Amino acid sequence: EEQRREEYSKKREEYRNTIAGDNLWPSFDDIDFVFLGDPRVIGFDIFGFLPSERMLAGQADTINSITDRLDEVRSLSPDYIFISYGINDLGIGYWPTPEEYAEAFSNQLTELQTAVPKAQIFVNSILPAKDNAVDSVPVWSKLPDYSEAVRLMCANRGISFNNNASLVEEH
């Protein structure tokens, strides 16, 4: 176990060194932002890319966590909110169809916009799962359908949607 942790730590440091010169992460230094999300967002904190106090994410978080975190978001008073959910949402099965999920997500966004009306919101696509992950959790094969429903909801509401699915293929 200790050896596995050391290897992981070394790989993580090597990866951080390869992206250190990409100028992406320092660009967050000058903006007032919050990230809301599930375990995939936690990585930004774990890898030290962004300040922990701005990463409002948890292992079991779903879109329902947005309203649970409204007080934290209000206290940070961000200009920009980046949202990334989906992997837990499908895993628990509260929303049997992409349309029901997008409607529930829309309701959460309404609450968020009411709490911080001046913040600009960016919703990230649900990152697809790779084949080996889908084999262990078959419902994840539906992630692209749910992500598309979220994209359409964002388009209808005039909310920015970032399609990050290609990042999975590239990295």
C-alpha positions in Angstrom: 0.0 0.0 0.0 2.8 2.4 0.9 4.6 1.7 -2.4 1.3 2.2 -4.3 0.9 5.6 -2.7 4.4 6.6 -3.4 4.0 5.6 -7.1 0.7 7.6 -7.3 2.3 10.6 -5.7 5.2 10.5 -8.1 2.8 10.2 -11.1 0.8 13.0 -9.8 3.8 15.3 -9.4 5.0 14.3 -12.9 1.6 15.2 -14.3 1.5 18.5 -12.5 4.9 19.4 -13.9 3.8 18.7 -17.5 0.9 21.1 -17.2 2.6 23.7 -15.1 3.4 25.7 -18.2 0.0 25.6 -19.7 -1.1 28.9 -18.1 -4.6 27.6 -17.4 -4.5 27.3 -13.6 -2.8 30.7 -12.9 -5.6 32.3 -14.9 -7.9 31.5 -12.0 -5.8 33.6 -9.7 -7.4 36.9 -10.8 -11.0 35.8 -10.8 -13.6 35.3 -8.0 -15.0 31.9 -8.6 -16.5 28.8 -7.1 -16.6 25.2 -8.4 -19.6 23.1 -7.4 -19.4 19.4 -8.2 -19.0 15.8 -7.5 -15.8 13.6 -7.0 -14.4 14.7 -10.3 -14.1 18.3 -9.0 -12.4 17.2 -5.9 -9.4 16.4 -8.0 -8.8 20.1 -8.6 -8.3 20.4 -4.9 -6.4 17.2 -4.3 -3.9 18.0 -7.1 -3.5 21.5 -5.7 -4.7 23.3 -8.9 -7.2 25.6 -7.2 -7.8 26.9 -3.7 -9.6 24.4 -1.4 -12.0 27.0 -0.1 -13.4 27.5 -3.7 -14.0 23.8 -4.3 -17.4 23.1 -3.0 -17.6 19.4 -3.8 -18.0 16.1 -2.1 -17.7 12.4 -2.7 -21.5 11.9 -2.5 -22.6 15.2 -4.1 -25.3 15.3 -6.7 -27.1 18.2 -8.3 -29.2 18.3 -5.2 -26.1 19.5 -3.3 -26.3 22.8 -5.1 -29.1 24.1 -2.8 -27.3 22.4 0.2 -24.3 24.7 -0.5 -26.1 28.0 -1.1 -25.0 29.5 2.1 -21.3 28.7 1.3 -21.8 30.1 -2.2 -23.4 33.3 -0.9 -20.6 33.8 1.6 -18.0 33.6 -1.2 -20.0 35.9 -3.4 -18.4 34.6 -6.6 -18.5 36.4 -10.0 -18.2 33.0 -11.7 -19.6 29.6 -10.8 -18.4 26.4 -12.6 -20.6 23.4 -12.2 -19.7 19.8 -12.8 -22.0 17.0 -11.7 -23.3 13.8 -13.2 -21.3 10.7 -12.3 -23.1 10.3 -8.9 -26.4 11.4 -10.2 -26.7 8.6 -12.7 -25.2 6.1 -10.2 -28.0 6.7 -7.6 -30.8 6.5 -10.2 -33.0 9.3 -8.8 -33.7 10.6 -12.3 -34.7 7.7 -14.7 -34.6 9.8 -17.8 -32.3 12.5 -19.2 -35.2 14.9 -19.4 -36.2 14.4 -15.7 -32.6 15.0 -14.8 -32.3 18.2 -16.8 -35.5 19.5 -15.3 -34.2 18.8 -11.7 -30.9 20.4 -12.7 -32.8 23.5 -14.0 -34.6 23.8 -10.7 -31.3 23.7 -8.8 -29.9 26.4 -11.1 -32.9 28.6 -10.5 -32.2 28.4 -6.7 -28.5 29.2 -7.4 -29.3 32.2 -9.6 -31.6 33.5 -6.9 -28.9 33.2 -4.3 -26.2 34.9 -6.3 -27.9 36.7 -9.2 -24.8 38.5 -10.4 -22.7 35.4 -10.8 -22.1 34.0 -14.3 -22.7 30.3 -14.4 -20.9 27.7 -16.5 -22.2 24.2 -16.6 -19.7 21.5 -17.7 -20.8 18.5 -19.6 -20.9 15.2 -17.8 -17.6 13.5 -18.6 -18.2 10.1 -20.2 -17.0 7.0 -18.6 -14.5 4.7 -20.3 -15.4 1.1 -21.3 -13.9 -0.5 -18.2 -15.9 1.9 -15.9 -19.1 1.2 -17.9 -18.5 -2.5 -17.4 -18.5 -2.0 -13.7 -21.4 0.5 -13.6 -23.5 -0.1 -16.8 -25.8 2.9 -16.2 -22.8 5.1 -17.0 -23.2 4.2 -20.7 -26.1 6.7 -20.6 -23.9 9.6 -19.4 -23.7 11.2 -23.0 -27.6 11.2 -23.2 -27.9 12.9 -19.8 -25.2 15.4 -20.8 -27.0 16.2 -24.0 -30.2 16.9 -22.0 -28.2 19.2 -19.8 -26.8 21.0 -22.8 -30.3 21.6 -24.2 -31.5 22.8 -20.9 -28.6 25.3 -20.7 -29.3 26.5 -24.2 -32.9 27.1 -23.4 -32.0 29.0 -20.3 -29.1 31.0 -21.8 -26.6 29.4 -19.5 -23.0 28.7 -20.7 -22.4 25.0 -21.4 -18.9 23.6 -21.8 -18.6 20.4 -23.6 -15.6 18.7 -22.1 -16.2 15.2 -23.4 -13.2 15.4 -25.7 -10.9 15.8 -22.7 -11.6 12.2 -21.8 -10.4 11.0 -25.2 -7.4 13.3 -25.2 -6.2 12.7 -21.6 
